[in-house]
Amino acid sequence: MKKCKQKYPVGTQFRKRGKAEKTRCYTVVDFHRITNLKGDEISCTHIAEHEYMGQVLRGAVPQSTLDLYFTNKSNEGDGCWFIPKKKKK
């Protein structure tokens, strides 16, 4: 049984890798945990959205995609690097 932890908060902005994806700025809007009937967590994924031709599109993004973007320090100046600060309780 693995435990999923939300590493990137809602509001985090990033870009995906790839030729067509470099121009789109994605924003994390939700975090989904998928469990089975026993209550074991099967998988976890972030939900991100971006705008394309005037429409807002949403899709599932694995955490590894976000990790790749934020570990590459050359992405910091691309205008889409944003991680919101956590609120203090």
C-alpha positions, 0 to 999 in steps of 0.5 A: 500500500503506497501513500500519495502525497501532494508535492505541488500545491494548487496554483503551481504553473509549469510547462511540459516538455516537447515541441508543441508544449513549450508555448503552453503554460499549465496550472495545477487545479486539483489532485486526485487519489484513486483507491480500490474498495479496500481503501488502498491507494492505487495511483495519484495524479495532478490535474492541470489546465491550460488555454487553447484557442479560447477554451480551457482544457484540463488533463491529468499530469503525473508528478514525474512531469512536474518533477522534470520541469522543476529540477531543470534550473534553466526553466526558471526564466521562462515566465511560467515558473511559479509555486505558490507559498503554503499558507501558515496554519 
